[in-house]
Amino acid sequence: MKLLLINSNEANAFIALYNDGELIVTYAKEFIEKQEKQPRVKPSDRLIDCLDDVIKKSNDILLSSIDAVAVITGPGSFTGIRVGLSIAKGFADALEKKIIPIDNFILTLNRIGKIETDKTYCIVLPAKLPEYYYRTMSSCREIETGFFFPDEISAKINEKTILVGDFNDESQINVNYFRYIDVQNMKSELDSMTELSLLYFNENKAVDPGEIEPLYIKDFVAKKKQF
């Protein structure tokens, strides 16, 4: 199986080619030179360079032989999402392939490895700080999605909910009062995306390029789903 993976997340943008268990990957940060000379260059702006580099590294692997294109649909940087989806749609259209959509909430949750179905998780992702996107999930099903400021988090979750996110030194969320899982040193985004891409492809979750929609949440009004 061959899959093209496109991750436009600013902190870790990359393009990778999965080829029967082997990965060829290029990270956008490899193309960003001294930031003081290019202050407006974002990692997602370099995804075309990543694609070119992956093609060069692939040697005799024909990209026309890939089975599908996997892409991150958001939430995240508005520009990054657009760039990633544009490349994915253009590539898939040209090769008449389908696209595997993966959202950042699932990508992040999958990084913890074992997901317990009897637990409730709240996955948090940085938006335009100090705001954060969040999704609460139970039994691997979405309960609520939206965004909040750090001081509003107590109103969004209860004491039994487990926070999941990258709580690095720049995080403005004080996790000391909550149960939490820090994914910073757990499964990488590349490994998580590869695993999900294979799973979704085998579950026939690949769709036509025209069906792909970005996951924007900023204007989203949070509503609880009814079961």
Sequence and secondary structure as in RCSB ss.txt:
>XXXX:A:sequence
MKLLLINSNEANAFIALYNDGELIVTYAKEFIEKQEKQPRVKPSDRLIDCLDDVIKKSNDILLSSIDAVAVITGP
GSFTGIRVGLSIAKGFADALEKKIIPIDNFILTLNRIGKIETDKTYCIVLPAKLPEYYYRTMSSCREIETGFFFP
DEISAKINEKTILVGDFNDESQINVNYFRYIDVQNMKSELDSMTELSLLYFNENKAVDPGEIEPLYIKDFVAKKK
QF
>XXXX:A:secstr
 EEEEEE  TTS EEEEEETTEEEEEEGGGT   TTT TT  GGGGHHHHHHHHHHHTTT  GGG SEEEEE  S
S HHHHHHHHHHHHHHHHHHT EEEEE HHHHHHHTTS   TTSEEEEEEE STT EEEEEEETTEEEEEEEE G
GGHHHH  TT EEEE   TT    GGGSEEEE TTSS HHHHHHHHHHHHHHTT  B GGG      TT      
  
